[in-house]
Amino acid sequence: MTTSRPPAFTLTVDVQPGAVVLHVAGDLDHETCDELTKAVDRNLAGLRGPEGQTLELRLDFAGLDSIDSMGLAALLMVRRRTDALGIRLHLDRRTRGLDRLLEITGTLEHLTAPRDEQSGACGPEAGRAGAGPGGPPG
């Protein structure tokens, strides 16, 4: 009998002026969620942009194979950290599986809505960031 190995989890970082793009590939789960949060912490610490520019963290999920509840918890932690630093979070090129998990758990709007610069709130009252998989990046 052969045992199949789970796909490798990889994070590729692309630093741009005023933005960091993390390309997430493989399974974001209980075994890999710490890698994501640590990479976010490392990259947010050095994120700088021109005065007055909104800084962004973009998570690109085009290569995501699956996500579990711990992966979702990591995304919620990332949202808290970006909000605390005044950095805009985008979940780009979300897969159907990721969108389904976010919809089922009621976290889609929370994770994709822009942060209101005045109140610090996020959600419908702060505006709508983007659509699902065929729409603009969110």
C-alpha positions in Angstrom: 0.0 0.0 0.0 1.3 3.5 -0.8 0.8 6.4 1.4 0.1 9.7 -0.2 1.9 12.8 1.2 -0.1 15.9 1.6 0.9 18.7 -0.7 3.7 20.9 0.5 2.7 24.2 2.1 4.5 27.2 0.7 4.5 30.9 1.3 6.1 33.2 -1.3 6.7 36.8 -0.3 6.6 39.6 -2.7 7.4 43.0 -1.1 6.3 46.0 -3.1 6.3 49.7 -2.1 3.6 50.0 0.5 2.4 46.4 0.2 3.4 42.9 1.0 1.9 40.0 -1.1 2.0 36.6 0.4 1.2 33.8 -2.1 -0.3 30.9 -0.1 -0.1 27.4 -1.7 -1.0 24.0 -0.3 -3.0 23.2 2.8 -3.6 26.0 5.4 -4.4 23.9 8.4 -3.4 23.0 12.0 0.1 22.0 10.9 0.8 25.1 8.8 -1.2 28.0 10.2 1.7 29.1 12.4 3.9 29.5 9.3 1.3 32.0 7.9 1.0 34.1 11.1 4.8 34.2 11.6 5.4 35.3 8.0 2.8 38.0 8.4 4.4 39.2 11.6 7.9 39.3 10.0 6.7 41.1 7.0 4.4 43.6 8.7 7.2 44.7 11.0 9.1 46.1 8.1 6.3 47.4 6.0 6.7 51.0 5.2 5.3 53.3 2.6 5.3 57.0 1.6 3.7 59.3 4.2 -0.1 59.2 3.9 -0.2 56.0 1.7 -2.4 53.2 2.9 -0.3 50.1 3.5 -1.6 46.8 2.4 -1.2 43.1 3.1 -2.4 41.0 0.2 -2.9 37.2 0.7 -3.1 35.5 -2.6 -4.9 32.2 -2.4 -4.7 31.0 -6.0 -2.5 28.0 -4.9 -4.6 27.1 -1.9 -5.6 23.4 -1.8 -7.6 23.4 1.4 -8.2 25.2 4.7 -9.4 24.0 8.0 -10.7 25.7 11.2 -7.1 26.4 12.4 -6.4 28.1 9.0 -9.5 30.2 9.5 -8.4 31.1 13.0 -5.0 32.2 11.5 -6.8 34.5 9.0 -8.9 36.0 11.8 -5.6 36.6 13.8 -4.1 38.2 10.7 -7.1 40.5 10.4 -6.7 41.6 14.0 -3.0 42.3 13.5 -3.6 44.3 10.3 -6.4 46.3 11.9 -4.2 47.1 14.9 -1.5 48.5 12.6 -3.9 50.3 10.3 -2.9 48.1 7.4 -5.5 47.1 4.8 -6.0 43.3 4.3 -7.0 41.8 1.0 -7.8 38.2 0.4 -7.0 37.8 -3.3 -7.9 35.1 -5.8 -9.9 33.1 -3.2 -10.7 29.5 -4.1 -14.3 28.2 -3.9 -13.4 26.1 -0.9 -12.1 29.2 1.0 -15.1 31.3 0.0 -17.4 28.4 1.1 -15.7 28.2 4.5 -15.9 31.9 5.0 -19.6 32.0 4.0 -20.5 29.0 6.3 -18.8 30.5 9.3 -20.1 34.0 8.7 -16.6 35.5 8.4 -16.5 36.4 4.7 -17.7 40.0 5.3 -15.5 40.5 8.3 -12.3 39.3 6.5 -13.0 41.1 3.2 -14.6 44.4 4.2 -12.3 47.3 4.3 -11.4 48.8 7.6 -13.0 52.2 8.3 -10.1 54.6 8.8 -12.2 56.8 11.1 -13.8 54.3 13.5 -11.5 51.3 13.0 -14.6 49.2 12.3 -14.7 46.7 9.6 -17.8 45.1 8.0 -20.7 46.3 5.9 -20.8 49.8 7.5 -17.2 50.2 6.4 -17.9 49.4 2.7 -17.5 46.4 0.5 -14.0 45.2 -0.5 -14.5 42.9 -3.5 -16.5 40.1 -4.7 -16.0 36.4 -4.7 -13.8 34.4 -7.0 -14.7 36.1 -10.3 -14.8 39.6 -8.9 -12.2 42.2 -8.1 -9.5 41.3 -5.6 -10.8 41.7 -2.0 
